[in-house]
Amino acid sequence: MQVLSQQATRWKTLRSRLKHWPMTGLSATRLGRQTAIGLRPIHLRPVAKPSPLFIRRWELPPAHSRPEWADGEQKMRVLVTGGTGFTGKALVKRLHDQGHDVIALDYKEGVKTDEMRQWGVKVIIGSVTDAGVVRDAVHKVDVVHHLAAAFRELDVPNSYYHEVNFGGTHNMLDAARDAGVRRFIYCSTCGVHGNVKHPPANEDAPIAAADYYQQTKYEAEPLVHEYGQQGLKTVIVRPAAIYGPGDPERFGMIFRRVAKGSFPIFGNGQAYYHPLYIDNFVDALMNVTQDGVGDGRTYLIADREYVTIEDLVQRVAHAMDLTARTPHFPFWPLWLAGHFFEKACKPLRITPPIFPRRVDWYRQNRAFDISRAQKEISYDPAVGLDEGLRATARWYREEGYL
């Protein structure tokens, strides 16, 4: 009986000690730190001197060091519009891998939609212009990543860009506010700055959108800020030229031409171009998913390094273990041809062999200052240009694009 009494006394003392450990929101058997991207174990450090009960005391971070959202459940319910596209799939996968409940909304099935469903991702096929679809999609959602957009489609009227990029965003904001969504991240584009006159441009540089896609993406930005003033926590990101494994389009032409040994350059080839590797962009999106990170702010997101067009071609060749000639030609004949073909082909709803915005790639500066994102949302682009190009080249080869 005396032994049992001593054990009872010891357990009472142990419970008293546990009660005073700084473990607000956590149990003694669930030591971990909740973050916006999952639950990871805290690295506990034992104090050198053990307690009389041979139970080590641990130093834990103070409760207030945890993000606000961690006071609730670990798992978030996240809606990604444009979720079956290149960027959307990458974000959906990261969120899913971190244990979150993910919904992907897109207007059509993607290449890997069935695979996403096998992960347990809910895929909704519908348009952001359909208010009913949108309201169903945001039901009980914590965070919305609005990536969906009409992106430079030739066989649609210009009004379509406004309907999707502005009207669709308005629908999303309305539904998110009414449903009590905590955070709304809007994906705009660095293209709103147009041809950067004094590179690198920061977020306060002049707006000079050059086409309907860029114009309508920018038109939605003040709308996002307006809803932010109504209580919805909003963040705007302006990504640079996103590339990487999974997307055969943006850099595909460069890789294919380099593979043939020659890449013609129209003009002097000294215009700046700023790539953004897909994993780096997803890192930034995950950062602003967290409560209190970037609220009400706008961020340019790009890799650390911008390069000239000619240097980019040579870096692609190096990534492929090849050499490439870069013969130079006058710019203006190509520009005139681009405008002619676009006007001739658009009424026929066929893709022209060349069009103005692709021609402008040779002469317009796209170089950006990412210091605001680095300071305010802890953006740290981990994948450099050469590493990203090699990974992309490897994927192109594996998938048969080269």
Secondary structure, DSSP 8 states (H G I E B T S, - for coil): -HHHHHHHHHHHHHHHHHHTSS-TT--TT---EEETTEEE----EE-SS--TTS---EE---GGGS-GGGGS-S--EEEEETTTSHHHHHHHHHHHHTT-EEEEEESS--TTHHHHHHHT-EEEE--TT-HHHHHHHTTT-SEEEE-----S-TTS-HHHHIIIIIIHHHHHHHHHHHHT-SEEEEE--GGGG-S-SSSSB-TTS-----SHHHHHHHHHHHHHHHHHTTT-EEEEEEE-EEESTT-SSTTHHHHHHHHTTB--EES-S--EE-EEEHHHHHHHHHHHHSTTSSTT-EEEE--S--EEHHHHHHHHHHHTT---B--EE-SHHHHHHHHHHHHHHGGGT---SS-HHHHHTTT----B--HHHHHHS-----S-HHHHHHHHHHHHHHTT--
